[in-house]
Amino acid sequence: MRRSSLLHILLAACLLPINIHAVNPDSSEWELKVAVDKAEIRLEADIKSPVVTTALKGTVLKSHEKAGEWFRVIIGPDEKGFVVIGYLHSSAVDIIKEKIKKEPEFWKEEPEFFKGRRFGLKISGGFGYFFGGDIDKGTRGLFDTTADFLSSAGYTLDKRTESFHTAMDMSVDVIFYVKPQFGIGLGSGLIRATETNLLIVMGKEILLEHQIGIIPKVNAVPIRLGLFFILPIHRSFSISFNGGTSLYLAKYSYGLATTWDSMDNINQDANAKGFGLHAGIGLDIKLNQRAAFVIEGQGRYAKISNFKGKETKREATGLGYVYSEENGTLYYLDDGNHPYLAILEEEPSGLKTTRKAFFDFSGFTLRAGLIIKF
C-alpha cells in the first residue's frame, strides 16, 4: 500500500468522530469567510498557541465547534493528503451562515424525541472467559485417562489439547426506560463453549495412525432480568451500568470419536438449570438520537449443577460391539488417579471424591454491539 493511501486511511479514522457531527443535521454549524489579509490558524484556542497555517482573505471555511471566541476549522486534505486542524479567532472572519444547536441538558427528557413509553433494543456479542469447574476438570481427566492407558500399552501418542475456558457470548435485551437515564431490561442470549482434544496414536501392530477426538461442549441460554443506568459524560459519550440476575438453561455433551474400530466409545448428554448474577460497565458512543455503539465488560457469577441425562457406551469385543445406556445424574468422581465424569442412576461410594458435577460459568465477557431506542 502506498504511503499516501495509508495516510488517507489514518486521517479518515482520526476524523471519524468529527465527520459524524459534521453530517448530523442537528449539530451547530458556521460558514465563515476570512476578512483579513492573512488569518492565522493556531494549534489551540489561544493567542499564544503556535500558528499551524494561514488562510488568505476571502477563503470560505466551515466550523462545527466553537471554543469561546475561537472557531475550530479543518483545512484539507490537499493533493498530498495532508489535513490541518486548528483554531481561528472570530475577529479574523465574517459569519456568512450560522446554525446553532443548544447543548442538551442530559437529565431532562427530550420531548421532541421520546413520546409516551420508551423502549430500547440492545444487541451485543463477544467472547468470554469462565472458570469451568467440575466439568472442565472431569473432561480433561477423561482425556488423560485415555492417554495414560494407551501410553502404558506401548503406543506412541501425539497430544493436541485446547483450553476449555473460553466461550462465545451473544445477547439481546429489551429495555424499558422508566426515566431517560434509568431502565429495566429483560433479555436472553447464547453462551457456547467447546474444545477439541485430539490423540494421534501410532505404534505396535497399527499400520496407519489413528485419531481419537475427545470433544466436550457446554451451551447455555441465559434469561436475564436487569437494571440499566446511563451516566452522560459528553454529548457523544455515556458510561452505562447494568446488573441483575439470570436463569441459565444449560446443556452439557461429551463425545469420544475415533477412527480406530477396536477403541471403546462413550457419549454423555445432560441438562440442568440454575440461577446466577451478572454486572457490567460499558462505554456508549452516540451515533444519533436513536442509536449508540456500545463497548462493554461484564462479570458473571453462576454455578450450575444437578445435570440430568444419559450416557451411552460402545465397547469393542472380539465378536463385535456391546452397547449400553444409563440414565441418571452427572457425577464428578475421583479415584485417586484422574478425575472423571459419569452419568449414574445412584451416587457411587468408596471413591476419594464423589459429588454432583457443576459447571462454573463465573468469569467475565468483553462484548460490543448496538443500542437502538424507539
TORLUMTOR-500978 format. One record per atom (N, C-alpha, C, O): x, y, z; residue in three letters. Coordinates in steps of 0.1 Angstrom, whole numbers, plus 5000, padded with zeros to 4 digits. Layout:
% TORLUMTOR-500978
XYZAla ...
END
This chain:
% TORLUMTOR-500978
500849885000Met 500050005000Met 500950125000Met 501850135008Met 500650224991Arg 501450344991Arg 501250425004Arg 500250425010Arg 502250505007Arg 502250585019Arg 501150685019Arg 500450715029Arg 500850755007Ser 499750845007Ser 498350785009Ser 497550845016Ser 498150665004Ser 496950595007Ser 496750555022Ser 495650575027Ser 497850515028Leu 497850485042Leu 497550605050Leu 496750605060Leu 498150715046Leu 497850845053Leu 496450885052Leu 495850935062Leu 495750865041His 494350895039His 493550815048His 492550865054His 493850685050Ile 493050595058Ile 493250635073Ile 492250645080Ile 494450675077Leu 494650715091Leu 493950845094Leu 493350865105Leu 493950935084Leu 493251065086Leu 491751045087Leu 491151105095Leu 491250955079Ala 489850925079Ala 489450865093Ala 488350905098Ala 490250775098Ala 489950715111Ala 490050815122Ala 489150815131Ala 491050905122Cys 491151005132Cys 490051105132Cys 489651165142Cys 489551135120Leu 488451235118Leu 487051185119Leu 486151255116Leu 486951045122Leu 485550995122Leu 484651055132Leu 483551085128Leu 485051085144Pro 484151155153Pro 483751285148Pro 482651335150Pro 484751355141Ile 484451485136Ile 483351485125Ile 482451555124Ile 483551385116Asn 482651365105Asn 481251335109Asn 480351375103Asn 481151255120Ile 479851215125Ile 479051345128Ile 477851355125Ile 479751435135His 479051555139His 478751645126His 477851715126His 479751635117Ala 479551725105Ala 478351685097Ala 477751775091Ala 478051565096Val 476851525088Val 475551515096Val 474551495090Val 475651535109Asn 474451545117Asn 473751675115Asn 474351775118Asn 472551675110Pro 471851795107Pro 471451875119Pro 471151995118Pro 471551815131Asp 471251895143Asp 472451955150Asp 472252035159Asp 473651935144Ser 474851995150Ser 474952145147Ser 474452195137Ser 475752215155Ser 476052355152Ser 476952365140Ser 477752285138Ser 476752475132Glu 477552495120Glu 477652645117Glu 476752715118Glu 478852675113Trp 479152815109Trp 479852815095Trp 480752735093Trp 479452895086Glu 480152915074Glu 480853055075Glu 480253155077Glu 482253055074Leu 483053165077Leu 483753215064Leu 484053135055Leu 484053345064Lys 484753405053Lys 485953495059Lys 485653575067Lys 487153465055Val 488253535061Val 488153685057Val 488053715045Val 488253775067Ala 488053915065Ala 489353995066Ala 489354115063Ala 490453935069Val 491754005070Val 492653945059Val 492453845053Val 493754015056Asp 494653975045Asp 495253835047Asp 495353755038Asp 495653805060Lys 496153675063Lys 495753635077Lys 496253685087Lys 494853535078Ala 494353495091Ala 495153375096Ala 495453285088Ala 495653385108Glu 496453285114Glu 495553175121Glu 494753205129Glu 495853055118Ile 495152945123Ile 496152875133Ile 497252825129Ile 495752865146Arg 496652825156Arg 496252685161Arg 495152635159Arg 497252625168Leu 497152485172Leu 496052475183Leu 495252375183Leu 495952565192Glu 494952565202Glu 494252695202Glu 494652795195Glu 493152705210Ala 492352825210Ala 492952925220Ala 492452955231Ala 494152975216Asp 494953065225Asp 495853145216Asp 496453095207Asp 495853275219Ile 496653365210Ile 498153335211Ile 498953375202Ile 498553265222Lys 499953235224Lys 500353095217Lys 501453055217Lys 499353025213Ser 499552895207Ser 500252905193Ser 500053005186Ser 501052815189Pro 501752815176Pro 500852825164Pro 499752765165Pro 501252895154Val 500552905142Val 500852785133Val 501952755130Val 499752705129Val 499952585121Val 499852615106Val 500452545098Val 499052715103Thr 498952755089Thr 498252895088Thr 497852945098Thr 498052945076Thr 497353075074Thr 496353055063Thr 496452965055Thr 495353145063Ala 494253145053Ala 494153285047Ala 494153385055Ala 494153305034Leu 494153435027Leu 492753495028Leu 491753425030Leu 492653625026Lys 491353695026Lys 490453645015Lys 490853615004Lys 489253625019Gly 488253575010Gly 488053425011Gly 487053365005Gly 488953345018Thr 488753205019Thr 487553165027Thr 487253225037Thr 486753075022Val 485553035029Val 485852905036Val 486352805031Val 485452905049Leu 485752785058Leu 484452745065Leu 483552825067Leu 484452625070Lys 483352575078Lys 483852535092Lys 484952485093Lys 482952555102Ser 483352515115Ser 482052445122Ser 480952485119Ser 482352345130His 481252275137His 481552275152His 480852215160His 482452355156Glu 482752365170Glu 483352505174Glu 484152555166Glu 482952555185Lys 483452695189Lys 483952685204Lys 483252625212Lys 485052745206Ala 485552755220Ala 485752895223Ala 486852955220Ala 484852955230Gly 484953095233Gly 484853185221Gly 483853175214Gly 485853255217Glu 485853345205Glu 486653275194Glu 486953335184Glu 486953145195Trp 487653075185Trp 486852975178Trp 486052895185Trp 486952965165Phe 486252865157Phe 487252755154Phe 488452775150Phe 486852635155Arg 487652515152Arg 487452485137Arg 486252455133Arg 488452485129Val 488352465114Val 489252355110Val 490252315116Val 488852295098Ile 489552185092Ile 489852225078Ile 488952265070Ile 491152225074Ile 491552265061Ile 492252145054Ile 493152085060Ile 491752105042Gly 492351995035Gly 491451885034Gly 490251895037Gly 491851765029Pro 493251735026Pro 493651805013Pro 492851825004Pro 495051835012Asp 495551884999Asp 495951774990Asp 495551654993Asp 496651804979Glu 496951704969Glu 497951594975Glu 498051484969Glu 498651624986Lys 499451524992Lys 498751445004Lys 499351365010Lys 497551485006Gly 496751415016Gly 496851465030Gly 496451405040Gly 497451595032Phe 497651655045Phe 496351725049Phe 495751795041Phe 496051715062Val 494851785067Val 495351875079Val 496251825087Val 494851995080Val 495252085091Val 494052115099Val 492952155094Val 494152095112Ile 493052125121Ile 493552225131Ile 494652205137Ile 492852335133Gly 493252445142Gly 492152535145Gly 490952505143Gly 492552645152Tyr 491552745157Tyr 491752885151Tyr 492952925149Tyr 490652945147Leu 490753075140Leu 489853175148Leu 488753145152Leu 490453285152His 489853385160His 488653445153His 488753475141His 487553475160Ser 486353535154Ser 486653675148Ser 485853715139Ser 487653745153Ser 487953875148Ser 488453875134Ser 488553985127Ser 488953755129Ala 489553755116Ala 488553705105Ala 488953685093Ala 487353685108Val 486353625099Val 485053695100Val 484653765110Val 484253685089Asp 482853725089Asp 482053595088Asp 482353505081Asp 480953595096Ile 480053485096Ile 479053495085Ile 478253585085Ile 479053405075Ile 478153405064Ile 476853335067Ile 475753395065Ile 476953215073Lys 475753145077Lys 476053085091Lys 477153065095Lys 474953075099Glu 475053025113Glu 473852945116Glu 472752985115Glu 474152825122Lys 473052735127Lys 473552685141Lys 474552615141Lys 472852725151Ile 473352695165Ile 472352585171Ile 471152605170Ile 472952485176Lys 472252385184Lys 472552405199Lys 473652415203Lys 471452415206Lys 471652435221Lys 472152305227Lys 471652195224Lys 473052315236Glu 473652195243Glu 472452135251Glu 471852205259Glu 472252005250Pro 471251935257Pro 471551925272Pro 472651915276Pro 470451935280Glu 470551905294Glu 470351755296Glu 469251705294Glu 471351685300Phe 471351535299Phe 470251475309Phe 469751375306Phe 469951545320Trp 469051485329Trp 467551525327Trp 466751505335Trp 467351595316Lys 465951635312Lys 465551555300Lys 466351525291Lys 464351515299Glu 463751435288Glu 463751525276Glu 463451645277Glu 464051465264Glu 463951535251Glu 462651515245Glu 462351415239Glu 461651605247Pro 460251585243Pro 460151565228Pro 459151495223Pro 461051625220Glu 460851605205Glu 461351465201Glu 461051435189Glu 461951385210Phe 462351255206Phe 461451145212Phe 460951065205Phe 461451145226Phe 460651045232Phe 459251095235Phe 458951205239Phe 458251015231Lys 456851045233Lys 456250915239Lys 456250805234Lys 455650935251Gly 455050815258Gly 456050725263Gly 457050765269Gly 455850595262Arg 456750495267Arg 457950485258Arg 457950515246Arg 459050455265Arg 460350455258Arg 461050315259Arg 461150265270Arg 461450265248Phe 462050125248Phe 463350135241Phe 463650225233Phe 464250045244Gly 465550025237Gly 465749875234Gly 465349795242Gly 466449855224Leu 466949725220Leu 468449715220Leu 469049785212Leu 468949635228Lys 470449625229Lys 470849485223Lys 470449385228Lys 471749485213Ile 472249365207Ile 473749375208Ile 474349465203Ile 474349265214Ser 475749265215Ser 476349125215Ser 475549025216Ser 477649115212Gly 478248985212Gly 479748995214Gly 480349105212Gly 480348885218Gly 481848895221Gly 482248755226Gly 481648655223Gly 483348755233Phe 483948635238Phe 484248655253Phe 484548765258Phe 484148545261Gly 484348555275Gly 485248445280Gly 485548345273Gly 485648455293Tyr 486448365300Tyr 485548305312Tyr 484948385318Tyr 485548175314Phe 484848125325Phe 485748025332Phe 486747975327Phe 485447995345Phe 486347905353Phe 486147755349Phe 487147685350Phe 484947715346Gly 484747575341Gly 484347485352Gly 483347405350Gly 485047475364Gly 484647395375Gly 484847245372Gly 485747205365Gly 483947165377Asp 484047015377Asp 484046965362Asp 484846875359Asp 483247025354Ile 483146965340Ile 484446995333Ile 484846905325Ile 485047105335Asp 486347135329Asp 487447025334Asp 488146965326Asp 487447005347Lys 488446915353Lys 488146765349Lys 489046685347Lys 486846735349Gly 486446595347Gly 486646555332Gly 487146445330Gly 486346645323Thr 486646605309Thr 488146605305Thr 488546515298Thr 488946685312Arg 490346675310Arg 490846545316Arg 491846485311Arg 490246505327Gly 490646385334Gly 490346265325Gly 491146165325Gly 489246265318Leu 488846155309Leu 489946145297Leu 490346045293Leu 490346265293Phe 491346265282Phe 492646205287Phe 493246125280Phe 493046255299Asp 494346205305Asp 494346055308Asp 495345985306Asp 493146005312Thr 493045865315Thr 493145785302Thr 493845675302Thr 492545825291Thr 492645755278Thr 494145755273Thr 494645655269Thr 494745875275Ala 496145885271Ala 497145795279Ala 498045735273Ala 496845795292Asp 497745705300Asp 497545555297Asp 498545485297Asp 496345515294Phe 496045375291Phe 496845335278Phe 497445235277Phe 496745425268Leu 497345395255Leu 498845395256Leu 499645315250Leu 499345495264Ser 500845505266Ser 501345385273Ser 502445335270Ser 500645335284Ser 501145225291Ser 501145095283Ser 501844995286Ser 500245095273Ala 500144975264Ala 501244975253Ala 501344885245Ala 502045085253Gly 503145085244Gly 502945165231Gly 503845165222Gly 501845235230Tyr 501645315218Tyr 502345455219Tyr 502545505230Tyr 502645505208Thr 503245645207Thr 502045745205Thr 501245725196Thr 502045855213Leu 500945945212Leu 501446085209Leu 502546125213Leu 500646155201Asp 500746295199Asp 499546365205Asp 498446355199Asp 499746445215Lys 498646515222Lys 498446655217Lys 499346725216Lys 497146685214Arg 496846825210Arg 495646865218Arg 494546815215Arg 495746965226Thr 494747005235Thr 494347155234Thr 495247235229Thr 493147185238Glu 492747325238Glu 492247365252Glu 491947275260Glu 492147495254Ser 491647545267Ser 490147535267Ser 489547575257Ser 489547495278Phe 488147485279Phe 487647605289Phe 486847585298Phe 488147715286His 487847835295His 487347955287His 487148065293His 487147945274Thr 486648055266Thr 485348015259Thr 485047905257Thr 484448115257Ala 483148095251Ala 482748215243Ala 483148325245Ala 481948185233Met 481248285225Met 480048325233Met 479348245239Met 479748455234Asp 478648515242Asp 477948615234Asp 478448715231Asp 476648585231Met 475748675224Met 474548705232Met 474048625240Met 474048825231Ser 472848865239Ser 471948965232Ser 472449045224Ser 470648965236Val 469749065232Val 468849105244Val 468349015251Val 468749235246Asp 467949285257Asp 466949385253Asp 467249475244Asp 465749375258Val 464749485256Val 464649565268Val 464449505279Val 464849695267Ile 464949785279Ile 463749875279Ile 463549945269Ile 463049885290Phe 462049995292Phe 462650105301Phe 463050075312Phe 462750225295Tyr 463350335302Tyr 462250405311Tyr 461450475306Tyr 462450385324Val 461550455334Val 461750605333Val 460850685334Val 463050635332Lys 463550775331Lys 464550765320Lys 465050665316Lys 464950885314Pro 465950885303Pro 467250815307Pro 467850765298Pro 467650815320Gln 468850755323Gln 468750625331Gln 469750575335Gln 467550575333Phe 467350455341Phe 466350365334Phe 465250415330Phe 466650235333Gly 465750145326Gly 465750005333Gly 466649975341Gly 464749925330Ile 464649785334Ile 464649705321Ile 463949725312Ile 465449595321Gly 465649515309Gly 465349365311Gly 465549315322Gly 464849305301Leu 464549165300Leu 465349115288Leu 465049165277Leu 466149015289Gly 466948965278Gly 467248825278Gly 466948745288Gly 467848775267Ser 468348635266Ser 469548635257Ser 470048745253Ser 470048525254Gly 471248515246Gly 471748365244Gly 470948275246Gly 472948355241Leu 473548225239Leu 475048225243Leu 475748315239Leu 475448135252Ile 476848115256Ile 477247975251Ile 476547875254Ile 478247975243Arg 478647845237Arg 480147825239Arg 481047905235Arg 480447715246Ala 481847685250Ala 482147545244Ala 481347445246Ala 483247525238Thr 483647395233Thr 485147385232Thr 485847485231Thr 485747265232Glu 487147245229Glu 487247105222Glu 486447015223Glu 488347095215Thr 488746965209Thr 490046915213Thr 491046975211Thr 490046805220Asn 491346745225Asn 491546625216Asn 490646545213Asn 492746615210Leu 493046515200Leu 494246425204Leu 495246485208Leu 494046295202Leu 495146205204Leu 495446135191Leu 494546085184Leu 496746145186Ile 497146075174Ile 497945955179Ile 499045975185Ile 497545835175Val 498145715181Val 498945635170Val 498445625158Val 500145595173Met 500945515164Met 501745415172Met 501845425184Met 502145305165Gly 502945205172Gly 502345065171Gly 501245045167Gly 503144975176Lys 502744835177Lys 502344785163Lys 502944805153Lys 501144715163Glu 500644655151Glu 499844755142Glu 499444705131Glu 499744875146Ile 498944975138Ile 499845015125Ile 500945055126Ile 499244995114Leu 499845025101Leu 499745175098Leu 500645245093Leu 498545225101Leu 498245375099Leu 497945435112Leu 497445375121Leu 498245565113Glu 497945635126Glu 496445645127Glu 495645655117Glu 495945645140His 494545665143His 494445795151His 495345835159His 493245855150Gln 492945975157Gln 491845945167Gln 490845875164Gln 491946005179Ile 490945995189Ile 490546135193Ile 491346205199Ile 489346175190Gly 488946315194Gly 488046315206Gly 487046235206Gly 488346395216Ile 487546405228Ile 487046545229Ile 487846645230Ile 485746555227Ile 485146695225Ile 484046715235Ile 482846675233Ile 484246795245Pro 483246845255Pro 482646975250Pro 483347055244Pro 481346995252Lys 480647115249Lys 479647155260Lys 479147065266Lys 479547285262Val 478547335271Val 477947455265Val 478547555261Val 476547455263Asn 475847565258Asn 474847605268Asn 474347525276Asn 474647735269Ala 473647785279Ala 472847905273Ala 473347985266Ala 471547905276Val 470648015273Val 470348085285Val 469548035293Val 470948205288Pro 470548285300Pro 469248365297Pro 469148435287Pro 468448365307Ile 467248455307Ile 467448555318Ile 467448525330Ile 467648685314Arg 468148785323Arg 467048885326Arg 466248925318Arg 467148935339Leu 466349045344Leu 467349145350Leu 468049105359Leu 467449265345Gly 468449355350Gly 468049505350Gly 466949545344Gly 468849585356Leu 468649725357Leu 469749795349Leu 470949745349Leu 469449905343Phe 470349975334Phe 470450125338Phe 469350185341Phe 471650175340Phe 471750315343Phe 472750385334Phe 473850325331Phe 472450505329Ile 473250575320Ile 473750705326Ile 472950785331Ile 475050725326Leu 475750845331Leu 476350925320Leu 477450885315Leu 475751035314Pro 476351105304Pro 477551185308Pro 477651245319Pro 478651175300Ile 479851245303Ile 480251345292Ile 481151435294Ile 479551345281His 479851425270His 478651415261His 477851325262His 478451515252Arg 477251505243Arg 477351385234Arg 476251345228Arg 478451315232Ser 478651205224Ser 478951075231Ser 478950965225Ser 479251075244Phe 479650965252Phe 478850955265Phe 478551055271Phe 478650825269Ser 478050805282Ser 478650675288Ser 479150585280Ser 478650675301Ile 479050555308Ile 477850475312Ile 476950535318Ile 477750345309Ser 476550275312Ser 476850165322Ser 477950105322Ser 475950135331Phe 476050035341Phe 474849945340Phe 473749985338Phe 475049815343Asn 473949725343Asn 474249615353Asn 475349585356Asn 473149545358Gly 473349435367Gly 472049375370Gly 470949435368Gly 472049245374Gly 470849175377Gly 471049025379Gly 472148985382Gly 470048955377Thr 470048805379Thr 469648735366Thr 468948795358Thr 470148605365Ser 469848535353Ser 469448385356Ser 469948335366Ser 468548335348Leu 468248185349Leu 469048125337Leu 468748165326Leu 469848025340Tyr 470647965329Tyr 470047825326Tyr 469847745335Tyr 469747805313Leu 469347675308Leu 470547615301Leu 470847655290Leu 471147515308Ala 472447475303Ala 472347325297Ala 471547245302Ala 473247305287Lys 473247165281Lys 474747125280Lys 475547205275Lys 475047015286Tyr 476446955285Tyr 476446835276Tyr 475546755277Tyr 477446825268Ser 477646705260Ser 479146675259Ser 479946755259Ser 479346545258Tyr 480746495257Tyr 480746375247Tyr 479946285248Tyr 481746375238Gly 481846265229Gly 483246225227Gly 484146305226Gly 483446095225Leu 484746045222Leu 484545975208Leu 483845875207Leu 485146035198Ala 485045985185Ala 486445935180Ala 487445995183Ala 486445825173Thr 487745765169Thr 487645695155Thr 486645645151Thr 488845695148Thr 488945615136Thr 489445475138Thr 489545395129Thr 489545445151Trp 490145315155Trp 488945225159Trp 488345245169Trp 488645125151Asp 487445035153Asp 487544965167Asp 486444935173Asp 488744925171Ser 488844855184Ser 488844935196Ser 489144885207Ser 488645065195Met 488645155206Met 487245175211Met 486245195204Met 487045175225Asp 485745195231Asp 485345345228Asp 486145435226Asp 483945355228Asn 483445495225Asn 482445525237Asn 481745435242Asn 482345655240Ile 481445705251Ile 480845835247Ile 481545925241Ile 479645855250Asn 478945985248Asn 478046015260Asn 477445925266Asn 478046145264Gln 477346185275Gln 476546315271Gln 477046395264Gln 475246315275Asp 474346435273Asp 473546455285Asp 472946365291Asp 473546585290Ala 472846615302Ala 472446765302Ala 473046845296Ala 471346795309Asn 470746925310Asn 470646965325Asn 470446885333Asn 470747105327Ala 470547155340Ala 470047295339Ala 470147365329Ala 469547355350Lys 469247495351Lys 469647545365Lys 469547475375Lys 469947675365Gly 470247735378Gly 470347885376Gly 470347945365Gly 470447955388Phe 470448105388Phe 471948155390Phe 472748085395Phe 472148275385Gly 473448345387Gly 473248495387Gly 472048545385Gly 474248565389Leu 474248715390Leu 475248765379Leu 476248705376Leu 474948895375His 475848955365His 475849105367His 474849165373His 476949165363Ala 477049315364Ala 478049355354Ala 479049285351Ala 477849475348Gly 478749525338Gly 478849675337Gly 478049745343Gly 479849725330Ile 480149865327Ile 480549875313Ile 481249795308Ile 480049985306Gly 480350005292Gly 480450145289Gly 480150235296Gly 480950165277Leu 481050305271Leu 480150305259Leu 480250235249Leu 479150405259Asp 478250415249Asp 478650535240Asp 478850645245Asp 478850515227Ile 479250615218Ile 477950655209Ile 477550575201Ile 477450775211Lys 476250815204Lys 476450835189Lys 477350905185Lys 475650765181Leu 475750775167Leu 474650875162Leu 474950955153Leu 473450875168Asn 472450975166Asn 471450965177Asn 471750905187Asn 470351035176Gln 469351035187Gln 468850905191Gln 468350875202Gln 468850805181Arg 468250685183Arg 469150565185Arg 468750455189Arg 470450585182Ala 471350465182Ala 472650505189Ala 473150615188Ala 473350405195Ala 474650425201Ala 475450295199Ala 474850185200Ala 476750305197Phe 477650195197Phe 478150175211Phe 478550265218Phe 478150045216Val 478550025230Val 479649915230Val 479649815223Val 480649945239Ile 481749855242Ile 481549825257Ile 481549915265Ile 481549695261Glu 481149665274Glu 481949545280Glu 482349455273Glu 482249555293Gly 482849445300Gly 481849405311Gly 481249485318Gly 481649275312Gln 480649215321Gln 481249105329Gln 481849015324Gln 480949105342Gly 481348995351Gly 480148905354Gly 479048955354Gly 480348785358Arg 479348685360Arg 479648595371Arg 480848545372Arg 478648565380Tyr 478848455390Tyr 477648355388Tyr 476548395389Tyr 477948235384Ala 476948135382Ala 477547995383Ala 478447965375Ala 477147905392Lys 477547765392Lys 476347685390Lys 475347685399Lys 476247605379Ile 475147525376Ile 475447385379Ile 476447325374Ile 474547315386Ser 474747175390Ser 473447095388Ser 472547145382Ser 473546965392Asn 472346875391Asn 472046855376Asn 470846865373Asn 473046815368Phe 472746785354Phe 472146645354Phe 472546555360Phe 471046635346Lys 470346505344Lys 470446465329Lys 470246555320Lys 470746335326Gly 470846295312Gly 471146155311Gly 470746075319Gly 471846115300Lys 472145975297Lys 473545965292Lys 474146055286Lys 474145845294Glu 475445805290Glu 475345675282Glu 474745575286Glu 475845685269Thr 475945565261Thr 477345525259Thr 478245605257Thr 477545395259Lys 478945335257Lys 478845235246Lys 477945155244Lys 479945225238Arg 480245125228Arg 481545055231Arg 482545115230Arg 481444925235Glu 482644855239Glu 483044755228Glu 482144675224Glu 484244755224Ala 484644665213Ala 485044535219Ala 485744525229Ala 484544425213Thr 484844285217Thr 485344215204Thr 485344265193Thr 485844095207Gly 486344015195Gly 485243975186Gly 485543945174Gly 483943975190Leu 482843945181Leu 482044065176Leu 481044045170Leu 482544185180Gly 481744305175Gly 481744405186Gly 482744425193Gly 480544465188Tyr 480444575198Tyr 479344535208Tyr 478344475205Tyr 479444585220Val 478444575230Val 478044725234Val 478844805238Val 476744745233Tyr 476244885236Tyr 475544885250Tyr 474844785253Tyr 475644995257Ser 474945005270Ser 474545155272Ser 475145245266Ser 473545175280Glu 473045305282Glu 472545315297Glu 472045225302Glu 472845435303Glu 472445455316Glu 471945605318Glu 472545695312Glu 470845615325Asn 470245745327Asn 470445785342Asn 470345695351Asn 470645915344Gly 470745955358Gly 471346095359Gly 471046185351Gly 472246105369Thr 472846235373Thr 474246235369Thr 474946135370Thr 474746355365Leu 476146365361Leu 476946385374Leu 476746485381Leu 477946295376Tyr 478746305389Tyr 480246335385Tyr 480746295374Tyr 480846405394Tyr 482346425394Tyr 482946325403Tyr 482646325415Tyr 483846245398Leu 484446135406Leu 485946135405Leu 486546175395Leu 486546105416Asp 488046095417Asp 488445975424Asp 488145955436Asp 489145885417Asp 489545765424Asp 491045765428Asp 491645665432Asp 491645885428Gly 493045895432Gly 493945915420Gly 495145945422Gly 493545885408Asn 494345895396Asn 493946025389Asn 494546135391Asn 493046015380His 492546135373His 491046155376His 490346055376His 490546275378Pro 489146285380Pro 488346265367Pro 488946275356Pro 487146225368Tyr 486346195356Tyr 484846215358Tyr 484446245370Tyr 484046215348Leu 482646235349Leu 481946105344Leu 482346035335Leu 480746085351Ala 479945965348Ala 478545995351Ala 478246065361Ala 477645945342Ile 476145965345Ile 475645835351Ile 475745725344Ile 475145845363Leu 474745725371Leu 473445735377Leu 472945855380Leu 472745625379Glu 471445635385Glu 471545665400Glu 470645735405Glu 472545615406Glu 472745635421Glu 474145685423Glu 475045665415Glu 474345765434Glu 475645815437Glu 476545695442Glu 476145625451Glu 477745685436Pro 478645575440Pro 479345605453Pro 479345715458Pro 479945505459Ser 480645515471Ser 482045455470Ser 482345385460Ser 482845485480Gly 484145415480Gly 485245495472Gly 486345445471Gly 484945605467Leu 485945685459Leu 486445805468Leu 485845835478Leu 487545855463Lys 488145965471Lys 487246085471Lys 487146155481Lys 486646125459Thr 485746235458Thr 484546195450Thr 484646125439Thr 483346225455Thr 482146195448Thr 481146315450Thr 480846345462Thr 480746375440Arg 479746485441Arg 479046505428Arg 479546465417Arg 477846575428Lys 477146615416Lys 478046715409Lys 478446815415Lys 478346695396Ala 479246785389Ala 478546915387Ala 477346925384Ala 479347025387Phe 478847155384Phe 479647225373Phe 480847195372Phe 479047305366Phe 479747385356Phe 479747525361Phe 478747585364Phe 480947585361Asp 481147725367Asp 481247825355Asp 482247835349Asp 480147895353Phe 480048005343Phe 480748135348Phe 480848225341Phe 481148135361Ser 481748255366Ser 482948305358Ser 483748215354Ser 483048435356Gly 484148485348Gly 483748625342Gly 483048695349Gly 484248655331Phe 483948785325Phe 483848775310Phe 484348685304Phe 483248875304Thr 482948875290Thr 483249015285Thr 482949115291Thr 483849025273Leu 484049155266Leu 483149155253Leu 483249065245Leu 482249255252Arg 481349255241Arg 481249395235Arg 481649495241Arg 480749395223Ala 480449515215Ala 479149495208Ala 478749385204Ala 478449615206Gly 477149605200Gly 476449735198Gly 477149835198Gly 475149735196Leu 474349855193Leu 473249865203Leu 472649765207Leu 472849985207Ile 471650015214Ile 470750095205Ile 471150205201Ile 469550055202Ile 468650125194Ile 467350165202Ile 466750075208Ile 467050295202Lys 465850335210Lys 464750365201Lys 464850415190Lys 463550335206Phe 462350365198Phe 461150385207Phe 460050415202Phe 
END
